[in-house]
Structure formats: C-alpha cells, structure tokens
Amino acid sequence: MTLTDLTQMFSTDEQCRNVLKRLRWPAGVECIRCKDKRVFEVPTQKKFECVECGYQFSVLTQTIFHDTHLPLETWFMAVLLLVEARKGMSANQVKRTLGVSYKTAWYLCHRIRAAMKEVERTMMDGTVEVDETYIGASEKTYRKPGHGDCKKQIVVGIRQRGGDLRFFHAQDVKAGTLAKYVRDTVSEDVDVIVTDELNAYPTAFKGTPFADRHKTIKHKSKVYVDGDIHTNTVESAFSLLKRGIIGTWHRISAKHLGAYLAEMEFRFNRRKNPDLFMDTLRHMVTAPVLTFQKLTA
C-alpha cells in the first residue's frame, strides 16, 4: 500500500467504513451484543440496529476506533505512516504530517500500537536465539540493570532463524524470568537454542527439554560465530530497535516501552507481507477499546 493508493482508495468516510465492515464481519454484520445476524443499517446515522435486542452500534463500536473524533481518512493515513516506517515514526512527526495536535498524535499512535499487541503468536521451533540487551541513557554511576536505582531497561529478545521475533520488557535477567519467556515462546520440539554465556541460561534450562539442545557462544572470549552457533540474528533485531529509539522516538518511558516493543515486533514479523496495511486494520477492529484515561493511568 502506497500513499497514492491510500488517497485513491480511501478518500471518503464511506470508503473507510466499508473496508472496516468487511474486515470486522467477513461473514456479514452481526450484533456485537447478542450476536444475532438479523441486523439492518441506519444509513443516516452510520449505524446498525439489531432486530433481536434493539441495540444500535457502528463498525467502530468497541474497537480501537471507539468514540474517535478524528476522520477515518486521518486514521488510515496514520496507520500507513506507522507500518511503512521501518524504524518507526514519532508522534511529533505524525503531528506535523497529519496536522493534528501532539496529544492527538500521541494517543493515535498508542491506540494503533495497542492493536498490534493483539496478535496470535505461534510457538517457535528450528534454531532459536535468545539474548538480552539494555536500553536507556548512560549513567555516570554504574548500577546493575534491574537494580532500583538503575534507569536502564532490560529487553529480552527471542528470534527464530527464518521466522518470527519476540521482544519482552523484563524486570531482570534471573533464571526464572528467562525460563518463563522461553517456555511461553519456544516449542519443546526446538532443534537448538543459542545464547551467550550469561550464567542464568543454563540454570533456566535445567530440568527442561531445552537443556540438551542449548548451545553457547562465548562473546567474552571474542568468539562471535562458531559455525551455526551465534546470536547475530537476534542482535540485528536489537540493532533495529535501538536505531528506532535513538533516531526516531529519541526517548521512551519505561511505562510505555512494551507498546513500542510490540510495534517493532509486529512490523518486523510482517516486513514481507504485501497486505501489512490491511492486516493492521484487521487487528484494529478486533482489539479492545483503549481509553485515554487507561493509557495515562
């Protein structure tokens, strides 16, 4: 989807609503309260009404678009900007490009990110790499990441070679924390799990099917590749994330870091998907409502 395609295909509110209706109800409109399919349209109000329970609703009701005052054409433009920007796009840039206030742009971007989090994640197999990185401002006084005084945030990355990527905002890199992320992400049928020499990994895999399939690359010994044993694949994803933070977003609060990780993960895993724009819209009409009060609580 290009900018030219977008302006030609979705230049009116009616065109935008029609595509959202097809994405939300591919088998035909149904009541979002009682699920009855006997629904008729009220064109003058851009709503539907259920024959069974009398409930009135629109294609935007109980979605990420819920209660929006922005034109749908603006929403669609914002979605295209976010999904096509390889290293992300800041709310300030969205503000300037779309001609909205910064508060509106910031809320708009976070609602799109919230929809990106609502995706099905398949278990990884084959060769999987696990690594951790630390992001945040450099500090004059060293504090171990995870320490209460340390401002650096921990991101654990798990990536299947030739497959998907997962990012997790972790509180620490203890064995129990790493074990949970791996257990929830990696199939027990995995061929190989590759990590660096962090002491927590052997402890995390102890007593699990992963223990016999664990391979270590010794970065401290200046060894970065040993045949097929390396973590370069997941580290390249970390590099893209950090370029997004440094060059695009500039500053991310710890509170919202998970949302930015979800955006980067969503876009990265679908980088070869020609229907990325439509796929994002599909998640936006099925994701739950995100109010401004909940976002800023």
N, C-alpha and C positions, 0 to 999 in steps of 0.2 A: 504494500500500500504506500503510494507516494502522496505528497501534498496535493499534487494536481488531481490524482484520483479521488482524494478525500473531498475536495471542493466541488468536484463534478457529481459525485455520488451522494453526498450528504450535505447539501447546501440548505435544506429546509428542515424544520422541526418534524414534519410528517415523514420525510425520508428516514430520519434518525429513529423515530418511534417504530416505524415498520420493521427496520432491521433488528431492533431490540426485541420486538414482539416475536419475530421468527427465532431468535436465539434463546429467548426465555421459554417459549412454548412451541417447540418444534412439532408437536403433535396436535396443536390447536390450543387456543386460550382456555384456561380453566380457572375457577375461583381460587384465590390464594388462601381463603379461609376454610371452605368446606370441600374444595377440590372438585366440585361439580362442573361438568363441561357445558351445561346449559347457561351460556353467558351471551349477553347481547351488548353491542357497542353503543355508547352515547357520544357521537362524534362532536357535538358542540362543546362538551366538557373534556374531551380527550380521555374518557374513562370507559370502563366496562362495568356492567351490573350483573350480578348473579341472580338467576331466576329462583333458585332454591332458597338462599338465605338473604337476598336483597342487598348484599354487601357491594359497595362501589369501590373500585380500585383502578389504578392505571398501570401501565407497563413499568413505571418507575417505583411503584409502591413496594416497600420492604426490600429495597435493593440499595446498592451504594449510591444511586442517584436520588434516593428518597428525600423529598422535601427540598430539592435544589431550586435555586432561583436563577441559576445560570442557563443560558440557551444550550440545548443539546449539541448544537454545532460547535460551541466552545468546548464542551466536554470532549467531543470526538477529536478536536484539534489537540487538546492536552494529552489524550491517550496516545495519539500518534507521536507527539514530541517525546514522551517518556519511553515508548517501546522502541523507537528508532535511534535513540541516543545511546551508543554503545557504553559510554561511561556515565550515563545518567544525565539528568538535567535539573538544575537548581530551581527552587521556587522563585527566586529573583529573576531568572531568565524566562520562566513561564509567565511571570508578571509582565515583563517587558514585551514579550512576543504576543500575548493574548490581550494586553491592555486591561488587566484587572488589578485589583489591589494585592499587596503582598499577602495579607491574611487569607484572601480568597484563593490565591495561587497555592499557598502552603497547605491549606485544608484540602484543596482539589487534588494535589499530588498525593497526600497521605491517604485519601479515600481510594485512589487508584492502586496504591501500594497494598492497602488492606485487601483489595480484591485479588491481588497477585498472591497473597498468602494462602488464599482458599483454593489450593490445588491438591490433587491426588498425587501422592508420592509413592512410587514403586520401590521395592527393596532392591538394593544394588548387589551385583554379583560380578564374576570375572575377576579382574585385577582392580583393587580399590586402594586409593591412597588416603591416608589420614594425617593431618598436620594441624598445627595451631599457629596463630600469629597474634600480634599485639598492636593495637591501633590507638592513636591519641597523641597529644602533644608530648614532646620530650620534656623530661623533668630534671632539674638540677640535682635533686636528692633522689638517689635510687630507692625505689620501693618495688617489691616483688609484685607483679601483676596478680590481682586477686586480693591484695592487701587493702585494708580500708582506706589508707591514705593515698593509694596509687590511682591516678586518673586514667591510666591506660586500660583499655577494654580488651577482653580476650575473645577472639573469634576462632572457632574450630571449623575446619573445612574437611569435608569428605567428598571425594570425587572418584567416580568410576571411569576408568580409561575408555574413551569412546562412548561414554554415557553421561549421566547427569551429575550435577553438583549440588551439595547441600552446605549451607552456612548456618552456624549456631552461635548465638551470643552467649558465651559461657561465663559463669562466675569464677571458675577456677579450672585448673587442668589436673585435678586429682584423678586417681584411677577410677573411682566410682562414677564421676561425671563423664569421663571419656567412654567408659563401658556402656553407659546408658545411651549416649549418642550413637555409638557403633551398633548396639543391639537393636535400636529402633530404626536403623538406616540400612544395615548390611545384612544380606541373607546368609544363613548358615552354610549355604552351598557355595560361598565365595571361594575362588581359587587361591588368591593371595591377597593379604593385607600388608601394605607397605607403610612404614612410619619412619621417623627419625629415631635417635637413640634416647629420647625422653624416657626416664625411668618408669613413668606411670603407665606406659603402654603394656609392657609385659605383665604387670600386676592387673591391669584392666582385662586382659585376655585370659588370665589364669583360670583354669577350670571350665573354659568355654571351647566350642569348636574352632574358634579363631586362633587359639594358641599354637596349634601345629602349622598354621598357614601364615604366621606372622613373619615378615622379613624386615630387617632394619638396615637403613642406610646411615653410615657414620659421618655426619657432617662435621663433627668436631675433629675428625682425622683428615678433613679436607677431601673426603670422598663424596661426590655428589651423584655419580652414576656408576652402577656396577651391573652391567648387562641390562636386565629389565627391572632391576631394583633401583628405584628413585622416587622422589616425591615432586618432581618438576611439574607434573600435570596439575596438581592442586595448587602448587606455588604460583603457577601462571594465573590462576583464578584469583589468588590473593593479590597479585600484582595489579590486575584489572580493578579490583575493589579499591585498592589504595590510590590508584590514579583517579578513580571516581571521587574519592574523598578529598584528595589534595587539589585536583584540577577543576572539579565541578561543584561539589557540595561544600567544600572548604572546612566546614565544621558540623559535626553531628553530635547531638546529645546522647548520652548513654541510654536514656529512656526510649528514644526512637530508633536506636541503632538496628534493632531487629527488623523494623519496617524497611530500612534501606538494604539490609541483607536480603530480605525477601524479594525486593525489586531486582537487585543484581542477579540473584539466583534464578528468578523467573525469566528474565531476559536472556541470561546465559544459556539456560537449558533449551530455549526455543530460538536460538540465534539463526538456525537454518530453516525455521518454519515460515513458509511464504504467507501463511494466514495468521501471523502473530497479532495483527491489529484486531481481527475478528475474534481470535481466541481470548484476547484480553477483555473485549466487550462481553463475551460469553460468561466469563468469571464475574464481571461487574453486575450482571443481572441475576446472579445466583448467590452472591456474597451477602452477608447480613449487613444491616444498617450500621454505619459508624457516625455517631453524632459528634459535634464539636466538643461538647461537654465531656464525653467519654474519652476523646482523643487527648484533651488537655488536663484530664483529672490528675 
